[in-house]
């Protein structure tokens, strides 16, 4: 993945399509080569950027079949971001999630003590390590079925450690036909 400078901080990047997303926000065939495309990104490190091809629409997230999600391995998500988490007992399940809040530190799992906005860097004690309060972008069935399935697969709806964040979604790209 190389970049070509096109302006002050704009970089034309050839982005590899490294995986596919299904209707439940689960990521498959990752990391594999599914092609590539060029786009302009501002302030991005070309070595940490990849895309996911959406195979089936996810109406709850306004994501359509054929969309491309541009992701960054190096950016840690903030509340309001969409991210890829590695879940399951061995981190083998990759799932697209919405980040709702950050805990004050890694020992707090309660949303009542979570920050729903980005904290100023000077107020963050990096030794405490934040945890992410999240929800899947989509799931099939009732919330109870989702929780039962999550627990069966080795993860739950509790706050998740930073180490399980694979990447943050930077933006969605959609081809429009007229």
Buried (B, 14 or more C-beta within 10 A) or exposed (E): EEBEEEEEEBBBBBBBBBBBBBBBBBBEBBEEEBEBBEBEBEEBBBEEBBBBBBBBBBEEBEBBEBBBBBBBBEBBBBBEBBBBBBBBEEBEBBBBBBBBBBBBBBEBBEEEEBBEEEBEEEEBEEEEEBBBBBEBBBBEEEEEEBEEBBEEBEBEBEBBEEEBBBBBBBEBBEEEEE
